[in-house]
Amino acid sequence: MKKTLLAAALLAGFAGAASAQSSVTLYGVLDGGVRYQNWNLSAGPFSKVDISTSSIAVQTGSQSTSRFGVRGVEDLGSGNQAVWNLEGQVNVNDGSAGSFGTWQRAAIVGLQNNAWGRFDIGRQLNLAFKFAGGPIDSAFGVNAPIINISGVMGITAVRQSNMLMYQSPSLSGFKVGAQYSFNTGLTTLKQAANGGTSADTAVGSSFDTGNNMRNIAGAVSYTNGGIYVTGVYDQFTPANNTIAGQNGTKVTSWIVAGAYDAKVVKVGAAYNQVRGGLINGAATSSVSSDIVNPFANGGIVFAEGAGTNAWNINASAPVGANGTVMAAYQGLSHTGVVADVGGATQLTWGVGYSYKFTNRTNVYAFYSYVNNYLGIAGLSGNTGTVGLRHAF
């Protein structure tokens, strides 16, 4: 109630819009901590020197991305509601916002009804995250460094712009979703001759829909008591008139995943295949400038014959009234063209602990170890993080 009143007061300048809302709510998460990382790599194909580097720094969003948002619901009658949401990133370490835009995490308007479901227009989380990433990766939270499931699977293209999304209500435990993006807003990359990737700088007419990278996806899930299973399919199509279009016709990704909550322990598992290129989420640029980076950060690489296989298993269990212990193990291997660049299988394991002071405030500690990071044989790293998280 307090948040609703505060929101109404702060949005008084938009009285014409806000007064029609049945409810307007301000919300957010502030997550900050201290992270230690060290990396090691012997001189070889990816580095001309032996690398041993470490850092310690204040880090934002290790368990949950720090954010600020406002959302609203208006009753339209006959069970129909208008819904909207604006959400932006806030970096606790320096107070900056996210690099994509003010409301980079969500900017949507839509309609919903308990009988037929929900339809949204705008930028938001994709179906792979809503159906697989969030529900399955609940052991650590989806931001835990290195060990999070979204860092190795097709879930990585986690937000897309210019999207239409439909999600059905639950029908006897089944739920379906569909999405289409006319222009994903994701970086387009091409496969270079040496197996690495480079940015696709070719520019065509923005008027033609075919000159944008598009995405289509579908998902289905089933819930029965403590059992949850899901399957998600994604397909990215490159812009017709760019270099990327000559390097591959599409990138496809499918995920099968499940979780079981036995109360005394919750376990989750997921498997993912990406073909026709890569869906990237990490890069060596943050490790050392001496490493030749065979992959790009946060983009879609169109490359015939390239792909990845990834898997994750995780578990969490309550300890006492307020504590939770967590563990996860995951792998990522590359196939085809990319295997010629960095063909080693990335293996990662992690452990963690979280303690709730209240339902809104907790402290946490994570540790993870990764070997053959991004498929680079011998590139290993340790990450340890302690932090404080508050939701409001």
Secondary structure as UniProt FT lines:
FT   HELIX           2..10
FT   HELIX           12..14
FT   HELIX           15..18
FT   TURN            19..20
FT   STRAND          23..41
FT   TURN            45..46
FT   STRAND          51..60
FT   STRAND          67..77
FT   TURN            78..79
FT   STRAND          80..90
FT   TURN            92..94
FT   TURN            102..103
FT   STRAND          106..113
FT   TURN            114..116
FT   STRAND          117..125
FT   HELIX           127..128
FT   HELIX           129..133
FT   HELIX           134..136
FT   TURN            138..140
FT   TURN            142..143
FT   TURN            145..147
FT   HELIX           149..151
FT   HELIX           154..156
FT   STRAND          159..167
FT   TURN            172..173
FT   STRAND          174..181
FT   STRAND          187..191
FT   TURN            193..194
FT   STRAND          197..199
FT   HELIX           209..211
FT   STRAND          214..224
FT   TURN            225..226
FT   STRAND          227..237
FT   TURN            240..241
FT   HELIX           244..247
FT   STRAND          251..261
FT   STRAND          266..279
FT   HELIX           284..286
FT   TURN            289..290
FT   STRAND          299..319
FT   TURN            320..322
FT   STRAND          323..335
FT   HELIX           336..340
FT   STRAND          346..356
FT   STRAND          361..371
FT   HELIX           373..375
FT   TURN            377..378
FT   STRAND          380..391
//
